[in-house]
């Protein structure tokens, strides 16, 4: 993840965080804040470690160890 990608993602989430100021009750504020923050962390982690495979259950290709 480049610095520019991180800043762009941060700015996108900043706009969502600013919209939280319009929420009246603290429970909804906290719940929405937690969702936004978790999503931001997930997206930045995925960009840092690389793209996810299409099939998460697919195993890596190894030859079977049949020699004993």
PQR file with spaces between the fields and no chain letter, atoms N, CA, C, O and H, PARSE charges and radii, in Angstrom:
ATOM       1  N    UNK     1       0.848   -1.168    0.000 -0.4000 1.5000
ATOM       2  CA   UNK     1       0.000    0.000    0.000 -0.0000 2.0000
ATOM       3  C    UNK     1       0.897    1.235    0.000  0.5500 1.7000
ATOM       4  O    UNK     1       1.800    1.376    0.824 -0.5500 1.4000
ATOM       5  N    UNK     2       0.623    2.099   -0.925 -0.4000 1.5000
ATOM       6  CA   UNK     2       1.406    3.324   -1.006 -0.0000 2.0000
ATOM       7  C    UNK     2       0.823    4.378   -0.071  0.5500 1.7000
ATOM       8  O    UNK     2      -0.294    4.246    0.429 -0.5500 1.4000
ATOM       9  H    UNK     2      -0.111    1.984   -1.595  0.4000 1.0000
ATOM      10  N    UNK     3       1.592    5.400    0.144 -0.4000 1.5000
ATOM      11  CA   UNK     3       1.146    6.494    1.011 -0.0000 2.0000
ATOM      12  C    UNK     3      -0.098    7.163    0.430  0.5500 1.7000
ATOM      13  O    UNK     3      -1.002    7.551    1.170 -0.5500 1.4000
ATOM      14  H    UNK     3       2.499    5.507   -0.262  0.4000 1.0000
ATOM      15  N    UNK     4      -0.141    7.294   -0.878 -0.4000 1.5000
ATOM      16  CA   UNK     4      -1.272    7.931   -1.538 -0.0000 2.0000
ATOM      17  C    UNK     4      -2.549    7.099   -1.372  0.5500 1.7000
ATOM      18  O    UNK     4      -3.628    7.650   -1.154 -0.5500 1.4000
ATOM      19  H    UNK     4       0.594    6.979   -1.479  0.4000 1.0000
ATOM      20  N    UNK     5      -2.421    5.769   -1.476 -0.4000 1.5000
ATOM      21  CA   UNK     5      -3.582    4.892   -1.283 -0.0000 2.0000
ATOM      22  C    UNK     5      -4.100    4.976    0.144  0.5500 1.7000
ATOM      23  O    UNK     5      -5.309    4.998    0.375 -0.5500 1.4000
ATOM      24  H    UNK     5      -1.544    5.322   -1.652  0.4000 1.0000
ATOM      25  N    UNK     6      -3.170    5.022    1.108 -0.4000 1.5000
ATOM      26  CA   UNK     6      -3.565    5.125    2.510 -0.0000 2.0000
ATOM      27  C    UNK     6      -4.271    6.446    2.793  0.5500 1.7000
ATOM      28  O    UNK     6      -5.287    6.478    3.486 -0.5500 1.4000
ATOM      29  H    UNK     6      -2.188    5.004    0.921  0.4000 1.0000
ATOM      30  N    UNK     7      -3.733    7.524    2.260 -0.4000 1.5000
ATOM      31  CA   UNK     7      -4.345    8.842    2.473 -0.0000 2.0000
ATOM      32  C    UNK     7      -5.728    8.894    1.825  0.5500 1.7000
ATOM      33  O    UNK     7      -6.658    9.453    2.407 -0.5500 1.4000
ATOM      34  H    UNK     7      -2.907    7.498    1.697  0.4000 1.0000
ATOM      35  N    UNK     8      -5.874    8.323    0.639 -0.4000 1.5000
ATOM      36  CA   UNK     8      -7.178    8.305   -0.033 -0.0000 2.0000
ATOM      37  C    UNK     8      -8.190    7.510    0.786  0.5500 1.7000
ATOM      38  O    UNK     8      -9.336    7.936    0.932 -0.5500 1.4000
ATOM      39  H    UNK     8      -5.119    7.869    0.167  0.4000 1.0000
ATOM      40  N    UNK     9      -7.784    6.370    1.318 -0.4000 1.5000
ATOM      41  CA   UNK     9      -8.676    5.568    2.154 -0.0000 2.0000
ATOM      42  C    UNK     9      -9.017    6.309    3.441  0.5500 1.7000
ATOM      43  O    UNK     9     -10.159    6.272    3.898 -0.5500 1.4000
ATOM      44  H    UNK     9      -6.853    6.024    1.199  0.4000 1.0000
ATOM      45  N    UNK    10      -8.037    6.976    4.021 -0.4000 1.5000
ATOM      46  CA   UNK    10      -8.266    7.749    5.245 -0.0000 2.0000
ATOM      47  C    UNK    10      -9.246    8.891    5.005  0.5500 1.7000
ATOM      48  O    UNK    10     -10.122    9.149    5.831 -0.5500 1.4000
ATOM      49  H    UNK    10      -7.109    7.007    3.650  0.4000 1.0000
ATOM      50  N    UNK    11      -9.099    9.568    3.884 -0.4000 1.5000
ATOM      51  CA   UNK    11     -10.006   10.672    3.576 -0.0000 2.0000
ATOM      52  C    UNK    11     -11.439   10.184    3.358  0.5500 1.7000
ATOM      53  O    UNK    11     -12.398   10.856    3.737 -0.5500 1.4000
ATOM      54  H    UNK    11      -8.388    9.358    3.213  0.4000 1.0000
ATOM      55  N    UNK    12     -11.570    9.022    2.751 -0.4000 1.5000
ATOM      56  CA   UNK    12     -12.894    8.440    2.549 -0.0000 2.0000
ATOM      57  C    UNK    12     -13.556    8.127    3.895  0.5500 1.7000
ATOM      58  O    UNK    12     -14.737    8.408    4.097 -0.5500 1.4000
ATOM      59  H    UNK    12     -10.791    8.476    2.444  0.4000 1.0000
ATOM      60  N    UNK    13     -12.788    7.551    4.796 -0.4000 1.5000
ATOM      61  CA   UNK    13     -13.322    7.213    6.116 -0.0000 2.0000
ATOM      62  C    UNK    13     -13.533    8.475    6.961  0.5500 1.7000
ATOM      63  O    UNK    13     -14.423    8.506    7.811 -0.5500 1.4000
ATOM      64  H    UNK    13     -11.829    7.324    4.631  0.4000 1.0000
ATOM      65  N    UNK    14     -12.728    9.507    6.737 -0.4000 1.5000
ATOM      66  CA   UNK    14     -12.890   10.762    7.465 -0.0000 2.0000
ATOM      67  C    UNK    14     -14.256   11.377    7.184  0.5500 1.7000
ATOM      68  O    UNK    14     -14.913   11.899    8.085 -0.5500 1.4000
ATOM      69  H    UNK    14     -12.004    9.482    6.047  0.4000 1.0000
ATOM      70  N    UNK    15     -14.668   11.309    5.937 -0.4000 1.5000
ATOM      71  CA   UNK    15     -15.982   11.849    5.579 -0.0000 2.0000
ATOM      72  C    UNK    15     -17.091   11.090    6.309  0.5500 1.7000
ATOM      73  O    UNK    15     -18.049   11.697    6.788 -0.5500 1.4000
ATOM      74  H    UNK    15     -14.134   10.885    5.206  0.4000 1.0000
ATOM      75  N    UNK    16     -16.962    9.767    6.394 -0.4000 1.5000
ATOM      76  CA   UNK    16     -17.955    8.971    7.110 -0.0000 2.0000
ATOM      77  C    UNK    16     -17.942    9.305    8.598  0.5500 1.7000
ATOM      78  O    UNK    16     -18.995    9.369    9.234 -0.5500 1.4000
ATOM      79  H    UNK    16     -16.184    9.274    6.006  0.4000 1.0000
ATOM      80  N    UNK    17     -16.748    9.518    9.151 -0.4000 1.5000
ATOM      81  CA   UNK    17     -16.657    9.859   10.575 -0.0000 2.0000
ATOM      82  C    UNK    17     -17.263   11.229   10.868  0.5500 1.7000
ATOM      83  O    UNK    17     -17.840   11.436   11.935 -0.5500 1.4000
ATOM      84  H    UNK    17     -15.894    9.466    8.635  0.4000 1.0000
ATOM      85  N    UNK    18     -17.137   12.153    9.939 -0.4000 1.5000
ATOM      86  CA   UNK    18     -17.719   13.466   10.136 -0.0000 2.0000
ATOM      87  C    UNK    18     -19.246   13.416   10.141  0.5500 1.7000
ATOM      88  O    UNK    18     -19.891   14.229   10.802 -0.5500 1.4000
ATOM      89  H    UNK    18     -16.669   11.985    9.072  0.4000 1.0000
ATOM      90  N    UNK    19     -19.816   12.477    9.418 -0.4000 1.5000
ATOM      91  CA   UNK    19     -21.272   12.332    9.397 -0.0000 2.0000
ATOM      92  C    UNK    19     -21.798   11.809   10.725  0.5500 1.7000
ATOM      93  O    UNK    19     -22.991   11.930   11.007 -0.5500 1.4000
ATOM      94  H    UNK    19     -19.292   11.816    8.881  0.4000 1.0000
ATOM      95  N    UNK    20     -20.932   11.233   11.538 -0.4000 1.5000
ATOM      96  CA   UNK    20     -21.354   10.743   12.853 -0.0000 2.0000
ATOM      97  C    UNK    20     -21.785   11.870   13.774  0.5500 1.7000
ATOM      98  O    UNK    20     -22.558   11.646   14.705 -0.5500 1.4000
ATOM      99  H    UNK    20     -19.964   11.134   11.309  0.4000 1.0000
ATOM     100  N    UNK    21     -21.300   13.071   13.528 -0.4000 1.5000
ATOM     101  CA   UNK    21     -21.646   14.201   14.390 -0.0000 2.0000
ATOM     102  C    UNK    21     -23.123   14.551   14.315  0.5500 1.7000
ATOM     103  O    UNK    21     -23.622   15.290   15.163 -0.5500 1.4000
ATOM     104  H    UNK    21     -20.672   13.253   12.771  0.4000 1.0000
ATOM     105  N    UNK    22     -23.828   14.039   13.324 -0.4000 1.5000
ATOM     106  CA   UNK    22     -25.252   14.318   13.187 -0.0000 2.0000
ATOM     107  C    UNK    22     -26.105   13.325   13.965  0.5500 1.7000
ATOM     108  O    UNK    22     -27.319   13.504   14.068 -0.5500 1.4000
ATOM     109  H    UNK    22     -23.422   13.439   12.634  0.4000 1.0000
ATOM     110  N    UNK    23     -25.493   12.286   14.511 -0.4000 1.5000
ATOM     111  CA   UNK    23     -26.228   11.268   15.264 -0.0000 2.0000
ATOM     112  C    UNK    23     -26.481   11.783   16.674  0.5500 1.7000
ATOM     113  O    UNK    23     -25.586   12.329   17.319 -0.5500 1.4000
ATOM     114  H    UNK    23     -24.507   12.141   14.427  0.4000 1.0000
ATOM     115  N    UNK    24     -27.710   11.603   17.141 -0.4000 1.5000
ATOM     116  CA   UNK    24     -28.100   12.148   18.439 -0.0000 2.0000
ATOM     117  C    UNK    24     -27.741   11.289   19.638  0.5500 1.7000
ATOM     118  O    UNK    24     -27.312   11.823   20.660 -0.5500 1.4000
ATOM     119  H    UNK    24     -28.437   11.159   16.616  0.4000 1.0000
ATOM     120  N    UNK    25     -27.903    9.961   19.546 -0.4000 1.5000
ATOM     121  CA   UNK    25     -27.653    9.139   20.729 -0.0000 2.0000
ATOM     122  C    UNK    25     -26.285    8.469   20.650  0.5500 1.7000
ATOM     123  O    UNK    25     -25.778    8.156   19.573 -0.5500 1.4000
ATOM     124  H    UNK    25     -28.251    9.526   18.715  0.4000 1.0000
ATOM     125  N    UNK    26     -25.712    8.264   21.827 -0.4000 1.5000
ATOM     126  CA   UNK    26     -24.340    7.765   21.893 -0.0000 2.0000
ATOM     127  C    UNK    26     -24.239    6.308   21.456  0.5500 1.7000
ATOM     128  O    UNK    26     -23.232    5.925   20.859 -0.5500 1.4000
ATOM     129  H    UNK    26     -26.124    8.518   22.702  0.4000 1.0000
ATOM     130  N    UNK    27     -25.248    5.483   21.732 -0.4000 1.5000
ATOM     131  CA   UNK    27     -25.182    4.065   21.364 -0.0000 2.0000
ATOM     132  C    UNK    27     -25.026    3.904   19.850  0.5500 1.7000
ATOM     133  O    UNK    27     -24.167    3.152   19.391 -0.5500 1.4000
ATOM     134  H    UNK    27     -26.065    5.794   22.216  0.4000 1.0000
ATOM     135  N    UNK    28     -25.841    4.598   19.089 -0.4000 1.5000
ATOM     136  CA   UNK    28     -25.760    4.522   17.621 -0.0000 2.0000
ATOM     137  C    UNK    28     -24.433    5.093   17.127  0.5500 1.7000
ATOM     138  O    UNK    28     -23.830    4.560   16.195 -0.5500 1.4000
ATOM     139  H    UNK    28     -26.538    5.209   19.462  0.4000 1.0000
ATOM     140  N    UNK    29     -23.984    6.173   17.752 -0.4000 1.5000
ATOM     141  CA   UNK    29     -22.696    6.776   17.398 -0.0000 2.0000
ATOM     142  C    UNK    29     -21.572    5.756   17.575  0.5500 1.7000
ATOM     143  O    UNK    29     -20.760    5.542   16.675 -0.5500 1.4000
ATOM     144  H    UNK    29     -24.474    6.605   18.509  0.4000 1.0000
ATOM     145  N    UNK    30     -21.543    5.128   18.761 -0.4000 1.5000
ATOM     146  CA   UNK    30     -20.479    4.178   19.060 -0.0000 2.0000
ATOM     147  C    UNK    30     -20.534    2.958   18.146  0.5500 1.7000
ATOM     148  O    UNK    30     -19.494    2.488   17.686 -0.5500 1.4000
ATOM     149  H    UNK    30     -22.202    5.302   19.492  0.4000 1.0000
ATOM     150  N    UNK    31     -21.706    2.450   17.882 -0.4000 1.5000
ATOM     151  CA   UNK    31     -21.882    1.286   17.025 -0.0000 2.0000
ATOM     152  C    UNK    31     -21.423    1.588   15.596  0.5500 1.7000
ATOM     153  O    UNK    31     -20.733    0.777   14.979 -0.5500 1.4000
ATOM     154  H    UNK    31     -22.551    2.832   18.256  0.4000 1.0000
ATOM     155  N    UNK    32     -21.803    2.744   15.076 -0.4000 1.5000
ATOM     156  CA   UNK    32     -21.418    3.139   13.723 -0.0000 2.0000
ATOM     157  C    UNK    32     -19.919    3.425   13.647  0.5500 1.7000
ATOM     158  O    UNK    32     -19.267    3.060   12.668 -0.5500 1.4000
ATOM     159  H    UNK    32     -22.364    3.403   15.577  0.4000 1.0000
ATOM     160  N    UNK    33     -19.369    4.075   14.677 -0.4000 1.5000
ATOM     161  CA   UNK    33     -17.937    4.356   14.723 -0.0000 2.0000
ATOM     162  C    UNK    33     -17.137    3.059   14.685  0.5500 1.7000
ATOM     163  O    UNK    33     -16.143    2.957   13.967 -0.5500 1.4000
ATOM     164  H    UNK    33     -19.899    4.371   15.472  0.4000 1.0000
ATOM     165  N    UNK    34     -17.574    2.068   15.461 -0.4000 1.5000
ATOM     166  CA   UNK    34     -16.884    0.791   15.515 -0.0000 2.0000
ATOM     167  C    UNK    34     -16.928    0.104   14.157  0.5500 1.7000
ATOM     168  O    UNK    34     -15.930   -0.486   13.743 -0.5500 1.4000
ATOM     169  H    UNK    34     -18.381    2.151   16.045  0.4000 1.0000
ATOM     170  N    UNK    35     -18.046    0.163   13.457 -0.4000 1.5000
ATOM     171  CA   UNK    35     -18.166   -0.439   12.134 -0.0000 2.0000
ATOM     172  C    UNK    35     -17.213    0.228   11.141  0.5500 1.7000
ATOM     173  O    UNK    35     -16.525   -0.451   10.380 -0.5500 1.4000
ATOM     174  H    UNK    35     -18.856    0.643   13.793  0.4000 1.0000
ATOM     175  N    UNK    36     -17.179    1.567   11.156 -0.4000 1.5000
ATOM     176  CA   UNK    36     -16.313    2.316   10.236 -0.0000 2.0000
ATOM     177  C    UNK    36     -14.847    2.006   10.526  0.5500 1.7000
ATOM     178  O    UNK    36     -14.064    1.783    9.602 -0.5500 1.4000
ATOM     179  H    UNK    36     -17.739    2.118   11.775  0.4000 1.0000
ATOM     180  N    UNK    37     -14.476    1.993   11.804 -0.4000 1.5000
ATOM     181  CA   UNK    37     -13.084    1.789   12.181 -0.0000 2.0000
ATOM     182  C    UNK    37     -12.618    0.379   11.845  0.5500 1.7000
ATOM     183  O    UNK    37     -11.492    0.192   11.386 -0.5500 1.4000
ATOM     184  H    UNK    37     -15.113    2.174   12.554  0.4000 1.0000
ATOM     185  N    UNK    38     -13.480   -0.620   12.071 -0.4000 1.5000
ATOM     186  CA   UNK    38     -13.147   -2.002   11.743 -0.0000 2.0000
ATOM     187  C    UNK    38     -12.993   -2.167   10.239  0.5500 1.7000
ATOM     188  O    UNK    38     -12.078   -2.850    9.778 -0.5500 1.4000
ATOM     189  H    UNK    38     -14.395   -0.468   12.444  0.4000 1.0000
ATOM     190  N    UNK    39     -13.874   -1.551    9.478 -0.4000 1.5000
ATOM     191  CA   UNK    39     -13.797   -1.616    8.020 -0.0000 2.0000
ATOM     192  C    UNK    39     -12.517   -0.958    7.512  0.5500 1.7000
ATOM     193  O    UNK    39     -11.877   -1.469    6.593 -0.5500 1.4000
ATOM     194  H    UNK    39     -14.617   -0.996    9.852  0.4000 1.0000
ATOM     195  N    UNK    40     -12.145    0.167    8.104 -0.4000 1.5000
ATOM     196  CA   UNK    40     -10.915    0.854    7.729 -0.0000 2.0000
ATOM     197  C    UNK    40      -9.701   -0.038    8.005  0.5500 1.7000
ATOM     198  O    UNK    40      -8.806   -0.149    7.167 -0.5500 1.4000
ATOM     199  H    UNK    40     -12.665    0.582    8.851  0.4000 1.0000
ATOM     200  N    UNK    41      -9.674   -0.662    9.163 -0.4000 1.5000
ATOM     201  CA   UNK    41      -8.569   -1.558    9.509 -0.0000 2.0000
ATOM     202  C    UNK    41      -8.483   -2.738    8.569  0.5500 1.7000
ATOM     203  O    UNK    41      -7.392   -3.116    8.142 -0.5500 1.4000
ATOM     204  H    UNK    41     -10.401   -0.572    9.844  0.4000 1.0000
ATOM     205  N    UNK    42      -9.637   -3.334    8.237 -0.4000 1.5000
ATOM     206  CA   UNK    42      -9.665   -4.477    7.332 -0.0000 2.0000
ATOM     207  C    UNK    42      -9.162   -4.087    5.950  0.5500 1.7000
ATOM     208  O    UNK    42      -8.349   -4.793    5.352 -0.5500 1.4000
ATOM     209  H    UNK    42     -10.524   -3.028    8.584  0.4000 1.0000
ATOM     210  N    UNK    43      -9.652   -2.954    5.445 -0.4000 1.5000
ATOM     211  CA   UNK    43      -9.245   -2.521    4.106 -0.0000 2.0000
ATOM     212  C    UNK    43      -7.763   -2.189    4.044  0.5500 1.7000
ATOM     213  O    UNK    43      -7.093   -2.545    3.074 -0.5500 1.4000
ATOM     214  H    UNK    43     -10.313   -2.380    5.930  0.4000 1.0000
ATOM     215  N    UNK    44      -7.241   -1.516    5.057 -0.4000 1.5000
ATOM     216  CA   UNK    44      -5.814   -1.177    5.035 -0.0000 2.0000
ATOM     217  C    UNK    44      -4.956   -2.418    5.197  0.5500 1.7000
ATOM     218  O    UNK    44      -3.896   -2.508    4.579 -0.5500 1.4000
ATOM     219  H    UNK    44      -7.785   -1.227    5.845  0.4000 1.0000
ATOM     220  N    UNK    45      -5.383   -3.383    6.013 -0.4000 1.5000
ATOM     221  CA   UNK    45      -4.633   -4.628    6.161 -0.0000 2.0000
ATOM     222  C    UNK    45      -4.624   -5.408    4.851  0.5500 1.7000
ATOM     223  O    UNK    45      -3.578   -5.910    4.442 -0.5500 1.4000
ATOM     224  H    UNK    45      -6.245   -3.310    6.515  0.4000 1.0000
ATOM     225  N    UNK    46      -5.763   -5.515    4.194 -0.4000 1.5000
ATOM     226  CA   UNK    46      -5.831   -6.252    2.934 -0.0000 2.0000
ATOM     227  C    UNK    46      -4.966   -5.607    1.867  0.5500 1.7000
ATOM     228  O    UNK    46      -4.339   -6.307    1.073 -0.5500 1.4000
ATOM     229  H    UNK    46      -6.613   -5.107    4.526  0.4000 1.0000
ATOM     230  N    UNK    47      -4.922   -4.285    1.838 -0.4000 1.5000
ATOM     231  CA   UNK    47      -4.079   -3.615    0.839 -0.0000 2.0000
ATOM     232  C    UNK    47      -2.602   -3.836    1.134  0.5500 1.7000
ATOM     233  O    UNK    47      -1.791   -3.928    0.213 -0.5500 1.4000
ATOM     234  H    UNK    47      -5.432   -3.716    2.484  0.4000 1.0000
ATOM     235  N    UNK    48      -2.244   -3.923    2.429 -0.4000 1.5000
ATOM     236  CA   UNK    48      -0.845   -4.128    2.794 -0.0000 2.0000
ATOM     237  C    UNK    48      -0.368   -5.534    2.487  0.5500 1.7000
ATOM     238  O    UNK    48       0.754   -5.710    2.013 -0.5500 1.4000
ATOM     239  H    UNK    48      -2.902   -3.848    3.178  0.4000 1.0000
ATOM     240  N    UNK    49      -1.193   -6.540    2.744 -0.4000 1.5000
ATOM     241  CA   UNK    49      -0.731   -7.906    2.554 -0.0000 2.0000
ATOM     242  C    UNK    49      -1.036   -8.445    1.172  0.5500 1.7000
ATOM     243  O    UNK    49      -0.528   -9.502    0.800 -0.5500 1.4000
ATOM     244  H    UNK    49      -2.105   -6.397    3.129  0.4000 1.0000
ATOM     245  N    UNK    50      -1.850   -7.747    0.407 -0.4000 1.5000
ATOM     246  CA   UNK    50      -2.148   -8.171   -0.954 -0.0000 2.0000
ATOM     247  C    UNK    50      -3.611   -8.525   -1.115  0.5500 1.7000
ATOM     248  O    UNK    50      -4.378   -8.556   -0.153 -0.5500 1.4000
ATOM     249  H    UNK    50      -2.262   -6.888    0.710  0.4000 1.0000
ATOM     250  N    UNK    51      -3.974   -8.789   -2.353 -0.4000 1.5000
ATOM     251  CA   UNK    51      -5.355   -9.114   -2.667 -0.0000 2.0000
ATOM     252  C    UNK    51      -5.717  -10.504   -2.149  0.5500 1.7000
ATOM     253  O    UNK    51      -4.884  -11.409   -2.122 -0.5500 1.4000
ATOM     254  H    UNK    51      -3.351   -8.764   -3.135  0.4000 1.0000
ATOM     255  N    UNK    52      -6.966  -10.652   -1.743 -0.4000 1.5000
ATOM     256  CA   UNK    52      -7.452  -11.943   -1.286 -0.0000 2.0000
ATOM     257  C    UNK    52      -7.726  -12.841   -2.482  0.5500 1.7000
ATOM     258  O    UNK    52      -8.108  -12.357   -3.548 -0.5500 1.4000
ATOM     259  H    UNK    52      -7.643   -9.916   -1.765  0.4000 1.0000
ATOM     260  N    UNK    53      -7.533  -14.148   -2.314 -0.4000 1.5000
ATOM     261  CA   UNK    53      -7.847  -15.059   -3.421 -0.0000 2.0000
ATOM     262  C    UNK    53      -9.356  -15.116   -3.640  0.5500 1.7000
ATOM     263  O    UNK    53     -10.138  -14.806   -2.742 -0.5500 1.4000
ATOM     264  H    UNK    53      -7.223  -14.540   -1.449  0.4000 1.0000
ATOM     265  N    UNK    54      -9.750  -15.514   -4.837 -0.4000 1.5000
ATOM     266  CA   UNK    54     -11.180  -15.602   -5.133 -0.0000 2.0000
ATOM     267  C    UNK    54     -11.866  -16.652   -4.276  0.5500 1.7000
ATOM     268  O    UNK    54     -12.995  -16.454   -3.828 -0.5500 1.4000
ATOM     269  H    UNK    54      -9.115  -15.766   -5.567  0.4000 1.0000
ATOM     270  N    UNK    55     -11.185  -17.771   -4.048 -0.4000 1.5000
ATOM     271  CA   UNK    55     -11.742  -18.839   -3.236 -0.0000 2.0000
ATOM     272  C    UNK    55     -10.875  -18.982   -1.993  0.5500 1.7000
ATOM     273  O    UNK    55      -9.753  -19.484   -2.072 -0.5500 1.4000
ATOM     274  H    UNK    55     -10.268  -17.932   -4.412  0.4000 1.0000
ATOM     275  N    UNK    56     -11.385  -18.546   -0.851 -0.4000 1.5000
ATOM     276  CA   UNK    56     -10.598  -18.570    0.377 -0.0000 2.0000
ATOM     277  C    UNK    56     -10.348  -19.988    0.874  0.5500 1.7000
ATOM     278  O    UNK    56      -9.423  -20.205    1.656 -0.5500 1.4000
ATOM     279  H    UNK    56     -12.296  -18.138   -0.788  0.4000 1.0000
ATOM     280  N    UNK    57     -11.151  -20.958    0.438 -0.4000 1.5000
ATOM     281  CA   UNK    57     -10.995  -22.331    0.898 -0.0000 2.0000
ATOM     282  C    UNK    57     -10.039  -23.140    0.032  0.5500 1.7000
ATOM     283  O    UNK    57      -9.702  -24.273    0.376 -0.5500 1.4000
ATOM     284  H    UNK    57     -11.902  -20.781   -0.198  0.4000 1.0000
ATOM     285  N    UNK    58      -9.602  -22.578   -1.079 -0.4000 1.5000
ATOM     286  CA   UNK    58      -8.710  -23.296   -1.975 -0.0000 2.0000
ATOM     287  C    UNK    58      -7.346  -23.456   -1.322  0.5500 1.7000
ATOM     288  O    UNK    58      -6.763  -22.494   -0.822 -0.5500 1.4000
ATOM     289  H    UNK    58      -9.876  -21.658   -1.359  0.4000 1.0000
ATOM     290  N    UNK    59      -6.857  -24.660   -1.334 -0.4000 1.5000
ATOM     291  CA   UNK    59      -5.552  -24.944   -0.749 -0.0000 2.0000
ATOM     292  C    UNK    59      -4.458  -24.656   -1.757  0.5500 1.7000
ATOM     293  O    UNK    59      -4.698  -24.618   -2.964 -0.5500 1.4000
ATOM     294  H    UNK    59      -7.330  -25.441   -1.740  0.4000 1.0000
ATOM     295  N    UNK    60      -3.275  -24.459   -1.255 -0.4000 1.5000
ATOM     296  CA   UNK    60      -2.148  -24.241   -2.148 -0.0000 2.0000
ATOM     297  C    UNK    60      -1.807  -25.550   -2.858  0.5500 1.7000
ATOM     298  O    UNK    60      -2.161  -26.630   -2.386 -0.5500 1.4000
ATOM     299  H    UNK    60      -3.080  -24.491   -0.275  0.4000 1.0000
ATOM     300  N    UNK    61      -1.135  -25.448   -3.964 -0.4000 1.5000
ATOM     301  CA   UNK    61      -0.831  -26.627   -4.779 -0.0000 2.0000
ATOM     302  C    UNK    61       0.451  -27.272   -4.275  0.5500 1.7000
ATOM     303  O    UNK    61       1.535  -26.699   -4.382 -0.5500 1.4000
ATOM     304  H    UNK    61      -0.848  -24.571   -4.348  0.4000 1.0000
ATOM     305  N    UNK    62       0.311  -28.467   -3.727 -0.4000 1.5000
ATOM     306  CA   UNK    62       1.453  -29.264   -3.297 -0.0000 2.0000
ATOM     307  C    UNK    62       1.291  -30.662   -3.857  0.5500 1.7000
ATOM     308  O    UNK    62       0.174  -31.160   -4.005 -0.5500 1.4000
ATOM     309  H    UNK    62      -0.569  -28.933   -3.640  0.4000 1.0000
ATOM     310  N    UNK    63       2.391  -31.278   -4.159 -0.4000 1.5000
ATOM     311  CA   UNK    63       2.363  -32.671   -4.591 -0.0000 2.0000
ATOM     312  C    UNK    63       2.105  -33.529   -3.352  0.5500 1.7000
ATOM     313  O    UNK    63       2.668  -33.252   -2.293 -0.5500 1.4000
ATOM     314  H    UNK    63       3.297  -30.873   -4.039  0.4000 1.0000
ATOM     315  N    UNK    64       1.279  -34.551   -3.457 -0.4000 1.5000
ATOM     316  CA   UNK    64       1.028  -35.407   -2.293 -0.0000 2.0000
ATOM     317  C    UNK    64       2.270  -36.195   -1.918  0.5500 1.7000
ATOM     318  O    UNK    64       3.016  -36.649   -2.787 -0.5500 1.4000
ATOM     319  H    UNK    64       0.822  -34.776   -4.318  0.4000 1.0000
ATOM     320  N    UNK    65       2.482  -36.352   -0.645 -0.4000 1.5000
ATOM     321  CA   UNK    65       3.631  -37.079   -0.140 -0.0000 2.0000
ATOM     322  C    UNK    65       3.263  -38.544   -0.021  0.5500 1.7000
ATOM     323  O    UNK    65       2.807  -38.993    1.030 -0.5500 1.4000
ATOM     324  H    UNK    65       1.876  -35.984    0.060  0.4000 1.0000
ATOM     325  N    UNK    66       3.463  -39.293   -1.103 -0.4000 1.5000
ATOM     326  CA   UNK    66       3.081  -40.700   -1.122 -0.0000 2.0000
ATOM     327  C    UNK    66       4.247  -41.626   -0.808  0.5500 1.7000
ATOM     328  O    UNK    66       4.043  -42.824   -0.613 -0.5500 1.4000
ATOM     329  H    UNK    66       3.834  -38.929   -1.957  0.4000 1.0000
ATOM     330  N    UNK    67       5.445  -41.103   -0.755 -0.4000 1.5000
ATOM     331  CA   UNK    67       6.631  -41.923   -0.469 -0.0000 2.0000
ATOM     332  C    UNK    67       6.790  -42.002    1.032  0.5500 1.7000
ATOM     333  O    UNK    67       6.854  -40.988    1.728 -0.5500 1.4000
ATOM     334  H    UNK    67       5.611  -40.129   -0.913  0.4000 1.0000
ATOM     335  N    UNK    68       6.853  -43.255    1.525 -0.4000 1.5000
ATOM     336  CA   UNK    68       7.021  -43.428    2.978 -0.0000 2.0000
ATOM     337  C    UNK    68       8.270  -44.176    3.296  0.5500 1.7000
ATOM     338  O    UNK    68       8.568  -44.411    4.467 -0.5500 1.4000
ATOM     339  H    UNK    68       6.801  -44.079    0.959  0.4000 1.0000
